[in-house]
Amino acid sequence: MADILDQLRFPVGPFDVKAPVNLSDMPAFIDEISEAPQHLRVAVAGLSERQLDTPYRPEGWTVRQVAHHLVDSHMNSIVRMKLALTEDEPTIKPYDEKKWAELADSRAAPIVLAVDLIELLHQRWEILLRSLSPDDFERAFLHPEMGRIGMKVAVAFYAWHGTHHIAHITSLRKREGW
């Protein structure tokens, strides 16, 4: 049973924090971030309100919550990256993503708001990421619980993060025959 739950929780596998991330990897990760909004749009296309309010796994978030979580998380990420680019290893403020997912805007807002917002957010994020110099990718921020997070690792993580959550939706659609 644990294997099945792990597959539902990590349909593309967990993020490997120990995997080396090189400067040469950045264009592919930025491409993945850039393409995520279109993948999300396709993943939620045509779903009914009932389907949008279906959890992707037992005790998991609904499709709607997953989509709105992507927006919340990626907005926070952009702020963290901009702080890292403009301050000397700033300490960022974490947030409780589970509590945010329970707020009314995550539980009930129309799916189009998440899809449109993430599309615009990622367009701006892509401009920022593609403008970075090799030295910029060496910058970092401090996470109170996780320690120093370098820009390269952050970019790699958020490329994975979008793919990970979109796979929650596409895997559910496949399992349910939607």
Residue pairs with C-beta under 8 A, 6 or more apart in sequence:
5 57
5 58
8 56
8 57
8 58
8 60
8 168
8 171
9 57
9 60
10 164
11 164
11 167
11 168
11 171
12 160
12 163
12 164
12 167
15 156
15 157
15 160
15 161
15 164
17 153
19 156
21 150
21 152
21 153
21 155
21 156
22 152
23 134
23 137
23 152
25 152
25 156
26 129
26 132
26 137
26 152
26 155
28 159
29 155
29 156
29 158
29 159
30 126
30 129
30 130
30 155
30 159
32 159
32 162
32 163
33 122
33 125
33 126
33 129
33 155
33 158
33 159
33 162
34 122
34 126
36 70
36 118
36 122
36 162
36 163
36 166
37 115
37 118
37 119
37 121
37 122
38 119
39 162
39 163
39 166
40 67
40 70
40 114
40 115
40 118
40 162
40 166
40 169
41 115
41 119
43 166
43 169
43 170
43 173
44 52
44 63
44 67
44 111
44 115
44 169
47 63
47 111
47 173
47 178
51 63
51 176
51 178
52 62
52 63
52 64
52 111
53 62
53 63
53 64
54 62
54 63
54 172
54 176
55 61
55 62
56 62
56 63
56 66
56 168
56 169
56 171
56 172
57 168
57 172
60 168
61 69
61 101
61 168
62 107
63 111
63 168
63 169
63 172
64 106
64 107
64 108
64 109
64 111
64 114
65 101
65 106
65 107
66 165
66 168
66 169
67 111
67 114
67 115
67 118
67 169
68 101
68 105
68 106
68 109
68 113
68 114
69 97
69 100
69 101
69 106
69 165
70 114
70 118
70 161
70 162
70 165
70 166
71 114
71 117
71 118
71 121
72 95
72 97
72 100
72 101
72 106
73 97
73 158
73 161
74 118
74 121
74 122
74 125
74 158
74 161
74 162
75 121
76 95
77 125
77 154
77 158
78 121
78 124
78 125
78 128
79 92
80 92
80 141
80 149
80 154
81 128
81 141
81 151
81 154
82 128
83 90
83 92
83 141
84 90
84 139
84 140
84 141
84 151
84 154
85 132
85 136
85 139
85 151
89 139
89 140
89 141
89 142
89 148
90 141
90 142
91 141
91 142
91 143
91 144
92 141
92 142
92 143
92 144
94 143
94 144
94 145
100 106
101 107
129 155
132 151
136 151
137 150
137 151
137 152
137 155
138 150
138 151
138 152
139 150
139 151
140 148
140 149
140 150
140 151
141 148
141 149
141 154
142 148
142 149
143 149
172 178
